[in-house]
Amino acid sequence: METKGELPKTYQTPYGEVVVDRHVYQRAGGGKTYCPLEREARIIITSTPLFAKQVSSKFAYGSARKCIAT
């Protein structure tokens, strides 16, 4: 794998958006890129695990509340 250098990416956190310069790697022939930070930090698309858990909890609670009310 060859490095593409440090590329900035915006991540969503419970405390707001954060822009991080992270190393990105790609095979010499092109194709899918690999970012060790996203794999090790378990980033979900652009969200940290805690932020994703908070958002999914709010969606789940809102749906359950609608079903009970009707």
PDB file with SEQRES, HELIX, SHEET and CRYST1 records, atoms N, CA, C and O in Angstrom:
SEQRES   1 A   70  MET GLU THR LYS GLY GLU LEU PRO LYS THR TYR GLN THR          
SEQRES   2 A   70  PRO TYR GLY GLU VAL VAL VAL ASP ARG HIS VAL TYR GLN          
SEQRES   3 A   70  ARG ALA GLY GLY GLY LYS THR TYR CYS PRO LEU GLU ARG          
SEQRES   4 A   70  GLU ALA ARG ILE ILE ILE THR SER THR PRO LEU PHE ALA          
SEQRES   5 A   70  LYS GLN VAL SER SER LYS PHE ALA TYR GLY SER ALA ARG          
SEQRES   6 A   70  LYS CYS ILE ALA THR                                          
HELIX    1 AA1 PRO A   36  GLU A   40  1                                   5    
HELIX    2 AA2 PRO A   49  ALA A   69  1                                  21    
SHEET    1 AA1 3 GLU A   2  THR A  13  0                                        
SHEET    2 AA1 3 GLY A  16  GLN A  26 -1                                        
SHEET    3 AA1 3 THR A  33  TYR A  34 -1                                        
CRYST1    1.000    1.000    1.000  90.00  90.00  90.00 P 1           1          
ATOM      1  N   MET A   1       0.836  -1.179   0.000  1.00  0.00           N  
ATOM      2  CA  MET A   1       0.000   0.000   0.000  1.00  0.00           C  
ATOM      3  C   MET A   1       0.880   1.241   0.000  1.00  0.00           C  
ATOM      4  O   MET A   1       1.952   1.268   0.604  1.00  0.00           O  
ATOM      5  N   GLU A   2       0.408   2.247  -0.680  1.00  0.00           N  
ATOM      6  CA  GLU A   2       1.120   3.516  -0.737  1.00  0.00           C  
ATOM      7  C   GLU A   2       0.303   4.590  -0.042  1.00  0.00           C  
ATOM      8  O   GLU A   2      -0.928   4.576  -0.081  1.00  0.00           O  
ATOM      9  N   THR A   3       0.992   5.507   0.586  1.00  0.00           N  
ATOM     10  CA  THR A   3       0.293   6.570   1.287  1.00  0.00           C  
ATOM     11  C   THR A   3      -0.182   7.648   0.310  1.00  0.00           C  
ATOM     12  O   THR A   3       0.503   7.974  -0.660  1.00  0.00           O  
ATOM     13  N   LYS A   4      -1.344   8.180   0.582  1.00  0.00           N  
ATOM     14  CA  LYS A   4      -1.843   9.323  -0.185  1.00  0.00           C  
ATOM     15  C   LYS A   4      -1.568  10.605   0.595  1.00  0.00           C  
ATOM     16  O   LYS A   4      -1.940  11.701   0.173  1.00  0.00           O  
ATOM     17  N   GLY A   5      -0.908  10.444   1.745  1.00  0.00           N  
ATOM     18  CA  GLY A   5      -0.594  11.586   2.593  1.00  0.00           C  
ATOM     19  C   GLY A   5      -1.684  11.833   3.616  1.00  0.00           C  
ATOM     20  O   GLY A   5      -2.588  11.015   3.794  1.00  0.00           O  
ATOM     21  N   GLU A   6      -1.589  12.956   4.277  1.00  0.00           N  
ATOM     22  CA  GLU A   6      -2.599  13.321   5.258  1.00  0.00           C  
ATOM     23  C   GLU A   6      -3.715  14.078   4.553  1.00  0.00           C  
ATOM     24  O   GLU A   6      -3.475  15.106   3.919  1.00  0.00           O  
ATOM     25  N   LEU A   7      -4.921  13.572   4.666  1.00  0.00           N  
ATOM     26  CA  LEU A   7      -6.082  14.220   4.072  1.00  0.00           C  
ATOM     27  C   LEU A   7      -7.055  14.621   5.172  1.00  0.00           C  
ATOM     28  O   LEU A   7      -7.286  13.838   6.093  1.00  0.00           O  
ATOM     29  N   PRO A   8      -7.635  15.826   5.102  1.00  0.00           N  
ATOM     30  CA  PRO A   8      -8.576  16.247   6.139  1.00  0.00           C  
ATOM     31  C   PRO A   8      -9.944  15.581   5.958  1.00  0.00           C  
ATOM     32  O   PRO A   8     -10.387  15.351   4.833  1.00  0.00           O  
ATOM     33  N   LYS A   9     -10.597  15.279   7.067  1.00  0.00           N  
ATOM     34  CA  LYS A   9     -11.952  14.743   7.043  1.00  0.00           C  
ATOM     35  C   LYS A   9     -12.692  15.261   8.267  1.00  0.00           C  
ATOM     36  O   LYS A   9     -12.115  15.381   9.347  1.00  0.00           O  
ATOM     37  N   THR A  10     -13.975  15.567   8.090  1.00  0.00           N  
ATOM     38  CA  THR A  10     -14.799  16.059   9.179  1.00  0.00           C  
ATOM     39  C   THR A  10     -15.534  14.899   9.831  1.00  0.00           C  
ATOM     40  O   THR A  10     -16.185  14.108   9.148  1.00  0.00           O  
ATOM     41  N   TYR A  11     -15.430  14.798  11.155  1.00  0.00           N  
ATOM     42  CA  TYR A  11     -16.104  13.755  11.920  1.00  0.00           C  
ATOM     43  C   TYR A  11     -17.143  14.386  12.838  1.00  0.00           C  
ATOM     44  O   TYR A  11     -16.950  15.492  13.343  1.00  0.00           O  
ATOM     45  N   GLN A  12     -18.245  13.675  13.049  1.00  0.00           N  
ATOM     46  CA  GLN A  12     -19.314  14.128  13.931  1.00  0.00           C  
ATOM     47  C   GLN A  12     -19.079  13.545  15.321  1.00  0.00           C  
ATOM     48  O   GLN A  12     -18.890  12.337  15.462  1.00  0.00           O  
ATOM     49  N   THR A  13     -19.089  14.389  16.341  1.00  0.00           N  
ATOM     50  CA  THR A  13     -18.940  13.942  17.722  1.00  0.00           C  
ATOM     51  C   THR A  13     -20.071  14.535  18.547  1.00  0.00           C  
ATOM     52  O   THR A  13     -20.754  15.445  18.076  1.00  0.00           O  
ATOM     53  N   PRO A  14     -20.291  14.046  19.765  1.00  0.00           N  
ATOM     54  CA  PRO A  14     -21.321  14.649  20.620  1.00  0.00           C  
ATOM     55  C   PRO A  14     -21.044  16.117  20.949  1.00  0.00           C  
ATOM     56  O   PRO A  14     -21.940  16.841  21.381  1.00  0.00           O  
ATOM     57  N   TYR A  15     -19.806  16.547  20.743  1.00  0.00           N  
ATOM     58  CA  TYR A  15     -19.409  17.911  21.092  1.00  0.00           C  
ATOM     59  C   TYR A  15     -19.312  18.826  19.883  1.00  0.00           C  
ATOM     60  O   TYR A  15     -18.874  19.969  20.012  1.00  0.00           O  
ATOM     61  N   GLY A  16     -19.712  18.348  18.714  1.00  0.00           N  
ATOM     62  CA  GLY A  16     -19.669  19.130  17.491  1.00  0.00           C  
ATOM     63  C   GLY A  16     -18.767  18.496  16.446  1.00  0.00           C  
ATOM     64  O   GLY A  16     -18.205  17.421  16.655  1.00  0.00           O  
ATOM     65  N   GLU A  17     -18.641  19.180  15.323  1.00  0.00           N  
ATOM     66  CA  GLU A  17     -17.809  18.672  14.231  1.00  0.00           C  
ATOM     67  C   GLU A  17     -16.329  18.920  14.523  1.00  0.00           C  
ATOM     68  O   GLU A  17     -15.952  19.943  15.094  1.00  0.00           O  
ATOM     69  N   VAL A  18     -15.501  17.951  14.113  1.00  0.00           N  
ATOM     70  CA  VAL A  18     -14.053  18.053  14.289  1.00  0.00           C  
ATOM     71  C   VAL A  18     -13.398  17.709  12.962  1.00  0.00           C  
ATOM     72  O   VAL A  18     -13.723  16.689  12.353  1.00  0.00           O  
ATOM     73  N   VAL A  19     -12.483  18.547  12.512  1.00  0.00           N  
ATOM     74  CA  VAL A  19     -11.735  18.276  11.290  1.00  0.00           C  
ATOM     75  C   VAL A  19     -10.382  17.696  11.689  1.00  0.00           C  
ATOM     76  O   VAL A  19      -9.641  18.299  12.465  1.00  0.00           O  
ATOM     77  N   VAL A  20     -10.069  16.514  11.146  1.00  0.00           N  
ATOM     78  CA  VAL A  20      -8.833  15.814  11.492  1.00  0.00           C  
ATOM     79  C   VAL A  20      -8.062  15.501  10.215  1.00  0.00           C  
ATOM     80  O   VAL A  20      -8.628  15.001   9.243  1.00  0.00           O  
ATOM     81  N   ASP A  21      -6.762  15.800  10.229  1.00  0.00           N  
ATOM     82  CA  ASP A  21      -5.881  15.369   9.135  1.00  0.00           C  
ATOM     83  C   ASP A  21      -5.467  13.946   9.455  1.00  0.00           C  
ATOM     84  O   ASP A  21      -4.808  13.713  10.468  1.00  0.00           O  
ATOM     85  N   ARG A  22      -5.840  12.983   8.610  1.00  0.00           N  
ATOM     86  CA  ARG A  22      -5.527  11.589   8.870  1.00  0.00           C  
ATOM     87  C   ARG A  22      -4.823  10.979   7.676  1.00  0.00           C  
ATOM     88  O   ARG A  22      -5.024  11.400   6.537  1.00  0.00           O  
ATOM     89  N   HIS A  23      -3.983   9.965   7.951  1.00  0.00           N  
ATOM     90  CA  HIS A  23      -3.248   9.274   6.894  1.00  0.00           C  
ATOM     91  C   HIS A  23      -4.192   8.328   6.163  1.00  0.00           C  
ATOM     92  O   HIS A  23      -4.987   7.626   6.789  1.00  0.00           O  
ATOM     93  N   VAL A  24      -4.103   8.311   4.844  1.00  0.00           N  
ATOM     94  CA  VAL A  24      -4.916   7.443   4.006  1.00  0.00           C  
ATOM     95  C   VAL A  24      -3.979   6.658   3.086  1.00  0.00           C  
ATOM     96  O   VAL A  24      -3.030   7.209   2.529  1.00  0.00           O  
ATOM     97  N   TYR A  25      -4.263   5.367   2.937  1.00  0.00           N  
ATOM     98  CA  TYR A  25      -3.435   4.491   2.113  1.00  0.00           C  
ATOM     99  C   TYR A  25      -4.274   3.865   1.004  1.00  0.00           C  
ATOM    100  O   TYR A  25      -5.483   3.691   1.151  1.00  0.00           O  
ATOM    101  N   GLN A  26      -3.613   3.525  -0.117  1.00  0.00           N  
ATOM    102  CA  GLN A  26      -4.281   2.912  -1.261  1.00  0.00           C  
ATOM    103  C   GLN A  26      -3.288   2.013  -1.984  1.00  0.00           C  
ATOM    104  O   GLN A  26      -2.089   2.291  -2.008  1.00  0.00           O  
ATOM    105  N   ARG A  27      -3.794   0.937  -2.570  1.00  0.00           N  
ATOM    106  CA  ARG A  27      -2.920   0.040  -3.345  1.00  0.00           C  
ATOM    107  C   ARG A  27      -2.358   0.798  -4.548  1.00  0.00           C  
ATOM    108  O   ARG A  27      -2.938   1.785  -5.002  1.00  0.00           O  
ATOM    109  N   ALA A  28      -1.238   0.327  -5.048  1.00  0.00           N  
ATOM    110  CA  ALA A  28      -0.566   0.989  -6.168  1.00  0.00           C  
ATOM    111  C   ALA A  28      -1.449   1.050  -7.409  1.00  0.00           C  
ATOM    112  O   ALA A  28      -1.354   2.006  -8.179  1.00  0.00           O  
ATOM    113  N   GLY A  29      -2.299   0.062  -7.619  1.00  0.00           N  
ATOM    114  CA  GLY A  29      -3.174   0.029  -8.786  1.00  0.00           C  
ATOM    115  C   GLY A  29      -4.452   0.822  -8.620  1.00  0.00           C  
ATOM    116  O   GLY A  29      -5.289   0.833  -9.523  1.00  0.00           O  
ATOM    117  N   GLY A  30      -4.621   1.482  -7.495  1.00  0.00           N  
ATOM    118  CA  GLY A  30      -5.836   2.237  -7.238  1.00  0.00           C  
ATOM    119  C   GLY A  30      -6.841   1.397  -6.467  1.00  0.00           C  
ATOM    120  O   GLY A  30      -6.488   0.367  -5.892  1.00  0.00           O  
ATOM    121  N   GLY A  31      -8.073   1.831  -6.455  1.00  0.00           N  
ATOM    122  CA  GLY A  31      -9.118   1.091  -5.761  1.00  0.00           C  
ATOM    123  C   GLY A  31      -9.463   1.688  -4.414  1.00  0.00           C  
ATOM    124  O   GLY A  31      -9.314   2.889  -4.191  1.00  0.00           O  
ATOM    125  N   LYS A  32      -9.926   0.828  -3.520  1.00  0.00           N  
ATOM    126  CA  LYS A  32     -10.415   1.238  -2.208  1.00  0.00           C  
ATOM    127  C   LYS A  32      -9.289   1.794  -1.337  1.00  0.00           C  
ATOM    128  O   LYS A  32      -8.172   1.275  -1.353  1.00  0.00           O  
ATOM    129  N   THR A  33      -9.583   2.846  -0.582  1.00  0.00           N  
ATOM    130  CA  THR A  33      -8.594   3.434   0.320  1.00  0.00           C  
ATOM    131  C   THR A  33      -8.745   2.819   1.705  1.00  0.00           C  
ATOM    132  O   THR A  33      -9.786   2.248   2.030  1.00  0.00           O  
ATOM    133  N   TYR A  34      -7.703   2.939   2.513  1.00  0.00           N  
ATOM    134  CA  TYR A  34      -7.669   2.394   3.865  1.00  0.00           C  
ATOM    135  C   TYR A  34      -7.187   3.480   4.809  1.00  0.00           C  
ATOM    136  O   TYR A  34      -6.161   4.114   4.563  1.00  0.00           O  
ATOM    137  N   CYS A  35      -7.925   3.696   5.887  1.00  0.00           N  
ATOM    138  CA  CYS A  35      -7.555   4.683   6.890  1.00  0.00           C  
ATOM    139  C   CYS A  35      -7.473   3.989   8.250  1.00  0.00           C  
ATOM    140  O   CYS A  35      -8.505   3.618   8.809  1.00  0.00           O  
ATOM    141  N   PRO A  36      -6.268   3.806   8.792  1.00  0.00           N  
ATOM    142  CA  PRO A  36      -6.124   3.126  10.077  1.00  0.00           C  
ATOM    143  C   PRO A  36      -6.887   3.814  11.207  1.00  0.00           C  
ATOM    144  O   PRO A  36      -7.418   3.134  12.084  1.00  0.00           O  
ATOM    145  N   LEU A  37      -6.954   5.137  11.208  1.00  0.00           N  
ATOM    146  CA  LEU A  37      -7.674   5.862  12.258  1.00  0.00           C  
ATOM    147  C   LEU A  37      -9.133   5.442  12.306  1.00  0.00           C  
ATOM    148  O   LEU A  37      -9.667   5.190  13.386  1.00  0.00           O  
ATOM    149  N   GLU A  38      -9.789   5.363  11.143  1.00  0.00           N  
ATOM    150  CA  GLU A  38     -11.210   5.017  11.113  1.00  0.00           C  
ATOM    151  C   GLU A  38     -11.440   3.578  11.563  1.00  0.00           C  
ATOM    152  O   GLU A  38     -12.445   3.280  12.209  1.00  0.00           O  
ATOM    153  N   ARG A  39     -10.520   2.695  11.226  1.00  0.00           N  
ATOM    154  CA  ARG A  39     -10.676   1.293  11.626  1.00  0.00           C  
ATOM    155  C   ARG A  39     -10.462   1.129  13.132  1.00  0.00           C  
ATOM    156  O   ARG A  39     -11.267   0.485  13.805  1.00  0.00           O  
ATOM    157  N   GLU A  40      -9.399   1.698  13.653  1.00  0.00           N  
ATOM    158  CA  GLU A  40      -9.070   1.529  15.069  1.00  0.00           C  
ATOM    159  C   GLU A  40     -10.025   2.296  15.982  1.00  0.00           C  
ATOM    160  O   GLU A  40     -10.301   1.848  17.095  1.00  0.00           O  
ATOM    161  N   ALA A  41     -10.524   3.426  15.537  1.00  0.00           N  
ATOM    162  CA  ALA A  41     -11.453   4.219  16.344  1.00  0.00           C  
ATOM    163  C   ALA A  41     -12.903   3.779  16.138  1.00  0.00           C  
ATOM    164  O   ALA A  41     -13.817   4.326  16.756  1.00  0.00           O  
ATOM    165  N   ARG A  42     -13.109   2.789  15.265  1.00  0.00           N  
ATOM    166  CA  ARG A  42     -14.439   2.244  14.948  1.00  0.00           C  
ATOM    167  C   ARG A  42     -15.403   3.336  14.473  1.00  0.00           C  
ATOM    168  O   ARG A  42     -16.563   3.375  14.883  1.00  0.00           O  
ATOM    169  N   ILE A  43     -14.908   4.217  13.608  1.00  0.00           N  
ATOM    170  CA  ILE A  43     -15.720   5.294  13.055  1.00  0.00           C  
ATOM    171  C   ILE A  43     -16.815   4.689  12.177  1.00  0.00           C  
ATOM    172  O   ILE A  43     -16.543   3.803  11.367  1.00  0.00           O  
ATOM    173  N   ILE A  44     -18.040   5.159  12.335  1.00  0.00           N  
ATOM    174  CA  ILE A  44     -19.181   4.703  11.550  1.00  0.00           C  
ATOM    175  C   ILE A  44     -19.506   5.808  10.554  1.00  0.00           C  
ATOM    176  O   ILE A  44     -20.088   6.828  10.923  1.00  0.00           O  
ATOM    177  N   ILE A  45     -19.135   5.612   9.308  1.00  0.00           N  
ATOM    178  CA  ILE A  45     -19.203   6.589   8.220  1.00  0.00           C  
ATOM    179  C   ILE A  45     -18.428   7.843   8.633  1.00  0.00           C  
ATOM    180  O   ILE A  45     -17.231   7.922   8.355  1.00  0.00           O  
ATOM    181  N   THR A  46     -19.059   8.824   9.285  1.00  0.00           N  
ATOM    182  CA  THR A  46     -18.312   9.992   9.778  1.00  0.00           C  
ATOM    183  C   THR A  46     -18.596  10.257  11.248  1.00  0.00           C  
ATOM    184  O   THR A  46     -18.293  11.341  11.746  1.00  0.00           O  
ATOM    185  N   SER A  47     -19.176   9.283  11.955  1.00  0.00           N  
ATOM    186  CA  SER A  47     -19.559   9.489  13.354  1.00  0.00           C  
ATOM    187  C   SER A  47     -18.715   8.644  14.293  1.00  0.00           C  
ATOM    188  O   SER A  47     -18.325   7.523  13.965  1.00  0.00           O  
ATOM    189  N   THR A  48     -18.438   9.203  15.470  1.00  0.00           N  
ATOM    190  CA  THR A  48     -17.781   8.422  16.503  1.00  0.00           C  
ATOM    191  C   THR A  48     -18.794   7.437  17.071  1.00  0.00           C  
ATOM    192  O   THR A  48     -19.996   7.679  16.954  1.00  0.00           O  
ATOM    193  N   PRO A  49     -18.362   6.344  17.677  1.00  0.00           N  
ATOM    194  CA  PRO A  49     -19.306   5.367  18.224  1.00  0.00           C  
ATOM    195  C   PRO A  49     -20.284   5.958  19.244  1.00  0.00           C  
ATOM    196  O   PRO A  49     -21.462   5.601  19.240  1.00  0.00           O  
ATOM    197  N   LEU A  50     -19.820   6.847  20.107  1.00  0.00           N  
ATOM    198  CA  LEU A  50     -20.705   7.451  21.104  1.00  0.00           C  
ATOM    199  C   LEU A  50     -21.784   8.299  20.441  1.00  0.00           C  
ATOM    200  O   LEU A  50     -22.951   8.220  20.826  1.00  0.00           O  
ATOM    201  N   PHE A  51     -21.414   9.104  19.455  1.00  0.00           N  
ATOM    202  CA  PHE A  51     -22.390   9.947  18.760  1.00  0.00           C  
ATOM    203  C   PHE A  51     -23.420   9.091  18.024  1.00  0.00           C  
ATOM    204  O   PHE A  51     -24.613   9.390  18.063  1.00  0.00           O  
ATOM    205  N   ALA A  52     -22.967   8.030  17.354  1.00  0.00           N  
ATOM    206  CA  ALA A  52     -23.885   7.132  16.640  1.00  0.00           C  
ATOM    207  C   ALA A  52     -24.858   6.476  17.616  1.00  0.00           C  
ATOM    208  O   ALA A  52     -26.040   6.326  17.307  1.00  0.00           O  
ATOM    209  N   LYS A  53     -24.369   6.088  18.788  1.00  0.00           N  
ATOM    210  CA  LYS A  53     -25.234   5.468  19.799  1.00  0.00           C  
ATOM    211  C   LYS A  53     -26.288   6.459  20.295  1.00  0.00           C  
ATOM    212  O   LYS A  53     -27.448   6.086  20.471  1.00  0.00           O  
ATOM    213  N   GLN A  54     -25.904   7.705  20.520  1.00  0.00           N  
ATOM    214  CA  GLN A  54     -26.845   8.719  20.986  1.00  0.00           C  
ATOM    215  C   GLN A  54     -27.921   8.990  19.944  1.00  0.00           C  
ATOM    216  O   GLN A  54     -29.100   9.083  20.284  1.00  0.00           O  
ATOM    217  N   VAL A  55     -27.533   9.116  18.687  1.00  0.00           N  
ATOM    218  CA  VAL A  55     -28.498   9.401  17.623  1.00  0.00           C  
ATOM    219  C   VAL A  55     -29.454   8.226  17.435  1.00  0.00           C  
ATOM    220  O   VAL A  55     -30.663   8.427  17.317  1.00  0.00           O  
ATOM    221  N   SER A  56     -28.929   7.005  17.407  1.00  0.00           N  
ATOM    222  CA  SER A  56     -29.797   5.841  17.213  1.00  0.00           C  
ATOM    223  C   SER A  56     -30.764   5.674  18.373  1.00  0.00           C  
ATOM    224  O   SER A  56     -31.905   5.257  18.171  1.00  0.00           O  
ATOM    225  N   SER A  57     -30.330   5.993  19.579  1.00  0.00           N  
ATOM    226  CA  SER A  57     -31.204   5.922  20.745  1.00  0.00           C  
ATOM    227  C   SER A  57     -32.354   6.912  20.618  1.00  0.00           C  
ATOM    228  O   SER A  57     -33.496   6.582  20.939  1.00  0.00           O  
ATOM    229  N   LYS A  58     -32.063   8.111  20.157  1.00  0.00           N  
ATOM    230  CA  LYS A  58     -33.119   9.127  19.986  1.00  0.00           C  
ATOM    231  C   LYS A  58     -34.118   8.696  18.911  1.00  0.00           C  
ATOM    232  O   LYS A  58     -35.322   8.891  19.077  1.00  0.00           O  
ATOM    233  N   PHE A  59     -33.634   8.114  17.814  1.00  0.00           N  
ATOM    234  CA  PHE A  59     -34.536   7.629  16.770  1.00  0.00           C  
ATOM    235  C   PHE A  59     -35.401   6.492  17.284  1.00  0.00           C  
ATOM    236  O   PHE A  59     -36.604   6.465  17.024  1.00  0.00           O  
ATOM    237  N   ALA A  60     -34.814   5.561  18.002  1.00  0.00           N  
ATOM    238  CA  ALA A  60     -35.552   4.408  18.521  1.00  0.00           C  
ATOM    239  C   ALA A  60     -36.611   4.863  19.523  1.00  0.00           C  
ATOM    240  O   ALA A  60     -37.739   4.369  19.493  1.00  0.00           O  
ATOM    241  N   TYR A  61     -36.272   5.779  20.393  1.00  0.00           N  
ATOM    242  CA  TYR A  61     -37.217   6.267  21.391  1.00  0.00           C  
ATOM    243  C   TYR A  61     -38.357   7.020  20.728  1.00  0.00           C  
ATOM    244  O   TYR A  61     -39.508   6.878  21.139  1.00  0.00           O  
ATOM    245  N   GLY A  62     -38.058   7.821  19.706  1.00  0.00           N  
ATOM    246  CA  GLY A  62     -39.100   8.583  19.009  1.00  0.00           C  
ATOM    247  C   GLY A  62     -40.087   7.673  18.299  1.00  0.00           C  
ATOM    248  O   GLY A  62     -41.287   7.943  18.315  1.00  0.00           O  
ATOM    249  N   SER A  63     -39.613   6.606  17.678  1.00  0.00           N  
ATOM    250  CA  SER A  63     -40.497   5.670  16.983  1.00  0.00           C  
ATOM    251  C   SER A  63     -41.378   4.918  17.951  1.00  0.00           C  
ATOM    252  O   SER A  63     -42.564   4.726  17.687  1.00  0.00           O  
ATOM    253  N   ALA A  64     -40.820   4.485  19.073  1.00  0.00           N  
ATOM    254  CA  ALA A  64     -41.598   3.750  20.069  1.00  0.00           C  
ATOM    255  C   ALA A  64     -42.682   4.643  20.647  1.00  0.00           C  
ATOM    256  O   ALA A  64     -43.796   4.185  20.902  1.00  0.00           O  
ATOM    257  N   ARG A  65     -42.375   5.863  20.846  1.00  0.00           N  
ATOM    258  CA  ARG A  65     -43.341   6.795  21.431  1.00  0.00           C  
ATOM    259  C   ARG A  65     -44.529   7.006  20.484  1.00  0.00           C  
ATOM    260  O   ARG A  65     -45.670   7.086  20.938  1.00  0.00           O  
ATOM    261  N   LYS A  66     -44.270   7.098  19.169  1.00  0.00           N  
ATOM    262  CA  LYS A  66     -45.348   7.261  18.202  1.00  0.00           C  
ATOM    263  C   LYS A  66     -46.257   6.041  18.189  1.00  0.00           C  
ATOM    264  O   LYS A  66     -47.477   6.181  18.108  1.00  0.00           O  
ATOM    265  N   CYS A  67     -45.682   4.849  18.268  1.00  0.00           N  
ATOM    266  CA  CYS A  67     -46.490   3.616  18.234  1.00  0.00           C  
ATOM    267  C   CYS A  67     -47.401   3.515  19.456  1.00  0.00           C  
ATOM    268  O   CYS A  67     -48.544   3.073  19.340  1.00  0.00           O  
ATOM    269  N   ILE A  68     -46.911   3.915  20.609  1.00  0.00           N  
ATOM    270  CA  ILE A  68     -47.706   3.844  21.837  1.00  0.00           C  
ATOM    271  C   ILE A  68     -48.829   4.875  21.809  1.00  0.00           C  
ATOM    272  O   ILE A  68     -49.927   4.596  22.290  1.00  0.00           O  
ATOM    273  N   ALA A  69     -48.579   6.047  21.262  1.00  0.00           N  
ATOM    274  CA  ALA A  69     -49.549   7.130  21.267  1.00  0.00           C  
ATOM    275  C   ALA A  69     -50.740   6.852  20.346  1.00  0.00           C  
ATOM    276  O   ALA A  69     -51.827   7.375  20.594  1.00  0.00           O  
ATOM    277  N   THR A  70     -50.575   6.057  19.308  1.00  0.00           N  
ATOM    278  CA  THR A  70     -51.674   5.833  18.359  1.00  0.00           C  
ATOM    279  C   THR A  70     -52.520   4.663  18.686  1.00  0.00           C  
ATOM    280  O   THR A  70     -53.474   4.371  17.965  1.00  0.00           O  
TER     281      THR A  70                                                      
END                                                                             
